[in-house]
Amino acid sequence: MEIIEHIDALRHEGIRLAEAAARTDLSAPVPTCPEWQLRDLLQHVGHVHRWATAFPSRGLQAPLDDAGEQAVVGPVPSDAALLDWYREGHATLVHALTEAPADLDCWTFLPASGPLAFWARRQAHETAVHRHDADAAAGAPGPAVDTVLALDGIDELVRGFMTRSRTKLRSDRPRTLRIRTTDGPGSWLLTITQEPPAVTTGESADAADLTLTGPARDLYLMLWNRLPAEQAPDVEQAGDRSLLDFWREAAVVR
């Protein structure tokens, strides 16, 4: 995806999140995040958007410490003002990324072609996944995630987050997971060992302990632990299904 496509996705998904929140009580539970109510979700996403805005808008070269993060985020408002606070932070982030120069130089934490590409991509997926959470709290599914965005999000999760040194996706015995999409050019093979997973892309004849095959939109939500396998009938599971349980426990992004 191009940077402008990520920014457009961030814009649309953020608006959809607000629309779901607007028709839902702030005390509504978020089924996909069992410890949260809707107000917690809005507080979290509003916080992340303000935090993320600081890097492209200020050209920060290092992560913020707790005090610096609190300074850029500011106080969380009352329930009556919470949705407007979220909308303001989302709009400010979209504006910051839209106006950022192509040669933006600032801190990032996943591989990317450049800082602007990183922040646009990361915040598009941050918002798309949490939009699904807001829909779950509202009790009604929203529009399906765009296939191209879902393909891109699987790639970011698998090749970005899961291969970091801090990943908990490790196994004392080698295990392999193949992810294959049926509606786009997506195929990833993860080899899970005591080290961060190794990931290869593209089709191959290599066997895997478990192969997940299905639409990108379903795999995207499944791999982000938002869609239980039993609610994804279009995803075929071939092989050792205990590996999917292991994924749910270990593939956690903090």
Secondary structure, 3 states (H helix, E strand, C coil): CCHHHHHHHHHHHHHHHHHHHHCCCCCCECCCCCCCEHHHHHHHHHHHHHHHHHHHHHCCCCCCCHHHHHHHHCCCCCHHHHHHHHHHHHHHHHHHHHHCCCCCCCCCCCCCCCHHHHHHHHHHHHHHHHHHHHHHHHCCCCCCCCHHHHHHHHHHHHHHHCCCCCCCCCCCCCEEEEEEECCCCCEEEEEECCCCCEEEECCCCCCCCEEEEECHHHHHHHHCCCCCHHHCCCCEEEECCHHHHHHHHHCCCC
